Amino acid sequence: MPPRIIRILPAGHGWTLEFDGADMKAQRFPTMEAAIAAGWGVARQSNAELHIHRHDGNLRLRTACGDKQQEP
């Protein structure tokens, strides 16, 4: 089952990509930029929401992917 929500969260000295609603293992990245790039790719492929969190854990950005009207 594809993830419904993909979260980018701070994790120690890097960033983690977590998949809510799917049996996918979390992925770790050294930078927020790398995690965001990977998260966008997965979110677009699986029509999921992408939630990007700040260092303090608060939500920075929430967006739905896969909507044809929102793609550039």
N, C-alpha and C positions, 0 to 999 in steps of 0.2 A: 504494500500500500504506500503511495507517495506521501511525503510529509505535508501536513496542512499548514504548519507554521515552522519557519526556519529562524532560529535565533543566533545572533552573533553576540557573544558574551565575553567579558574580560576573564582571563584564566591565568593567574600567576604572572609569568613573564611573556604572555602571548594572548591569543584570542581563540575561542572555541566556537565551532559551528555545531549547533544542536538541532535535532530534528524532532519536533513534537508530532505525535500521531503516526509515527513510522518506526519500523524496526531497523533503523540505520544507526550505525555507530558514530558518535561525535568525532569531529575532526579538529585538530589543533593547527594553528598558524602562528608564525612569529610576529606578524603585524596585523593591525586592523584592516589595512588596505587589502592584504591578501585574503583575509577572511571574507570581506565584503565582495570581492571579485568572485570567489568560489560560491558564496551564498547567492548572489544574483543569478549565476549560471544554473544552480540547482532549482532555485525558486521559479525561474522562467520555464524550465523543462517540466516541472511538476505542478505548475499553476498554483503555487503556494504563496502565503504571506511571508514577507521578510521583515523581521524585527531586529533592529540594530540598537544595542545598548551602549551606554557610556561606561567609563571606568568605574563609576560609583554604582552601576547596575541599573540606573534609571533608563527608561526608554528614550532613545534619541530620535529614531525614525521608524515608522511602521508603514509598509506599503504592500499592496496586492500586486502580484506579478501574473503575467499571462493574459491580462485583459488587452485585447487587440487595440482598443481605443487609447490606451496609455502608452503603447510602444511608440518610440520615435520613428 
